[in-house]
């Protein structure tokens, strides 16, 4: 049995810890801040066996150096095409990671768009996708193109619908407000807004999501759906002929949405 724990960092980051229930070893995913991670490790008597980094942004890697210092230079897996000083095991699209201590295996999926070398980790029905895919949204195009992001999101959308999606930020409520603006008559969005409101009142995270849910509520995975296409065309004031053009337009729209 696999357990996924989390700690919050900064304003809205999630740092995920993957544990085999019969083991005290964990994988730490995107530790932007070591302090809350170390507190959880000590409280739960856990030992990090590896670190996964999805991309180079400071709020995802800022705690890696101190964690390696305190826990005997544990291996750090991260994108080979990005400059992350502490990475000991550079990974690329299609690589497989075997973690013998935890009896876990993960496949690396290249998902450029937010950054040029961004990767995601998929295994055991779980996806750790950093800032590529959010519940109801996707990452900003800081370094990549709309075409790259569309291809990356399409690959993630093709995973099994029951895949648990562990994003790196709590953006769900604001993303759903945008999704409702794009598709005001989408009943799945309205239903999920009610669920997210309930979770927020109970101080619970909105994550994990699932691929199946995201296919219903996330406009960035629905660029081939007529209602999303029509909304993008109205917003741009021109005809958009491809899914990539639709994604580019709704990404620009979201960048200025409040």
Residue pairs with C-beta under 8 A, 6 or more apart in sequence:
1 20
1 21
1 22
2 18
2 19
2 20
2 21
2 104
2 124
2 126
3 18
3 19
3 20
3 21
4 16
4 17
4 18
4 19
4 126
4 164
4 166
4 208
5 16
5 17
5 19
5 26
5 40
5 44
6 14
6 15
6 16
6 17
6 205
7 14
7 15
7 17
7 36
7 37
7 39
7 40
8 14
8 15
8 36
8 170
9 15
9 32
9 33
9 36
9 59
10 32
10 33
10 59
12 169
12 170
12 171
13 30
13 32
13 33
13 59
13 60
13 168
13 169
14 166
14 167
14 168
14 169
14 170
14 205
14 207
15 28
15 29
15 30
15 31
15 32
15 33
15 36
15 37
15 63
16 28
16 29
16 30
16 128
16 166
17 26
17 27
17 28
17 29
17 37
17 40
17 41
17 46
17 48
18 26
18 27
18 29
18 102
18 104
18 126
18 128
19 25
19 26
19 46
19 102
20 102
20 103
20 104
23 101
23 102
23 103
24 44
24 45
24 46
24 47
25 46
25 47
25 48
25 49
25 101
25 102
26 41
26 46
26 47
26 48
26 49
26 102
27 48
27 49
27 50
27 51
27 52
27 99
27 102
27 104
28 37
28 48
28 50
28 51
28 52
28 67
29 51
29 52
29 54
29 121
29 128
29 166
29 168
30 52
30 53
30 54
30 60
30 61
30 128
30 130
30 168
31 37
31 51
31 60
31 61
31 62
31 63
31 64
31 67
32 57
32 58
32 59
32 60
32 61
32 62
32 63
33 59
33 62
33 63
34 62
34 63
34 64
34 66
34 67
34 70
35 63
37 48
37 63
37 67
38 66
38 67
38 70
40 46
41 47
41 48
47 71
48 67
48 71
48 74
49 74
49 99
49 101
49 102
50 74
50 75
50 76
50 77
50 97
50 99
51 64
51 67
51 68
51 74
51 75
51 76
51 77
52 77
52 78
52 106
52 121
52 128
53 60
53 61
53 64
53 76
53 77
53 78
53 79
53 84
53 87
54 60
54 78
54 79
54 118
54 119
54 120
54 121
54 128
54 129
54 130
54 131
54 132
54 168
55 79
55 82
55 114
55 115
55 117
55 118
55 119
55 130
55 131
56 78
56 79
56 82
56 83
56 84
56 115
56 117
57 115
57 131
60 130
60 131
60 168
61 78
61 84
61 86
64 76
64 84
64 86
65 85
65 86
67 74
68 74
68 76
68 86
73 88
75 88
75 89
76 84
76 86
76 87
76 88
76 89
77 87
77 88
77 89
77 91
77 97
77 108
77 121
78 84
78 86
78 87
78 89
78 90
78 91
78 119
79 87
79 90
79 91
79 92
79 110
79 117
79 118
79 119
80 90
80 91
80 92
80 117
81 92
81 116
81 117
82 115
82 116
82 117
82 118
89 97
91 97
91 108
91 119
92 108
92 110
92 119
93 108
93 109
93 110
93 119
94 107
94 108
94 110
95 107
95 108
96 105
96 106
96 107
96 108
97 105
97 106
97 107
97 108
97 121
97 123
98 104
98 105
99 105
99 106
104 123
104 124
105 123
105 124
106 121
106 122
106 123
106 124
107 121
107 122
107 123
108 119
108 120
108 121
109 119
109 120
109 121
109 122
109 155
109 156
110 117
110 118
110 119
110 152
111 118
111 119
111 120
111 129
111 130
111 132
111 133
111 152
111 153
111 155
111 156
112 118
112 143
112 144
112 148
112 149
112 152
113 132
113 138
113 139
113 141
113 144
113 145
113 146
113 148
113 149
113 150
113 151
113 152
113 153
114 130
114 131
114 132
114 138
114 139
114 140
114 141
114 142
114 143
114 144
114 149
115 131
115 142
115 143
115 144
116 143
116 144
118 130
118 131
118 132
118 139
118 144
118 152
119 130
120 127
120 128
120 129
120 130
120 132
120 133
120 156
121 127
121 128
122 128
122 159
122 163
125 160
125 162
125 163
125 164
126 163
126 164
126 166
126 208
127 133
127 156
127 159
127 163
127 164
127 165
127 166
127 211
128 166
129 156
129 165
129 166
129 167
129 168
130 139
130 167
130 168
131 139
131 167
131 168
131 169
132 138
132 139
132 149
132 152
132 153
132 156
133 139
133 153
133 156
133 165
133 167
133 214
133 218
133 220
133 221
134 167
134 169
134 171
134 172
134 175
135 165
135 167
135 171
135 172
135 175
135 206
135 207
135 209
135 213
135 214
135 217
135 218
136 171
136 172
136 175
136 176
136 178
136 179
136 189
136 192
136 214
136 217
136 218
136 219
137 171
137 175
137 178
137 179
137 218
137 220
137 254
138 149
138 153
138 218
138 220
138 251
139 149
140 251
140 255
141 149
141 251
146 244
146 245
146 247
146 248
146 251
147 244
149 220
149 247
149 251
150 223
150 243
150 244
150 247
153 220
153 221
153 247
156 211
157 211
157 214
157 215
157 221
159 211
160 211
161 210
161 211
161 212
161 215
162 210
162 211
162 212
163 210
163 211
164 208
164 209
164 210
165 207
165 208
165 209
165 210
165 211
165 214
166 207
166 208
167 207
167 208
167 209
170 205
170 206
170 207
172 196
172 206
172 207
172 209
173 193
173 196
173 197
173 200
173 206
175 218
176 189
176 192
176 193
176 196
176 217
177 193
177 257
178 219
178 253
178 254
178 257
179 186
179 189
179 217
179 218
179 219
180 186
180 189
180 190
180 193
181 257
182 219
182 227
182 228
182 231
182 232
182 250
182 253
183 189
183 219
183 222
183 227
183 228
183 231
185 227
186 216
186 217
186 227
188 213
188 216
188 217
189 216
189 217
192 213
192 217
196 206
199 205
199 206
200 206
214 221
215 221
215 222
219 228
219 231
219 250
220 247
220 250
220 251
222 228
223 229
223 232
223 243
223 244
223 246
223 247
223 250
224 243
228 246
228 250
229 240
229 246
231 250
232 240
232 245
232 246
232 249
232 250
232 253
233 239
233 240
233 249
235 249
235 250
235 253
236 249
240 246
240 249
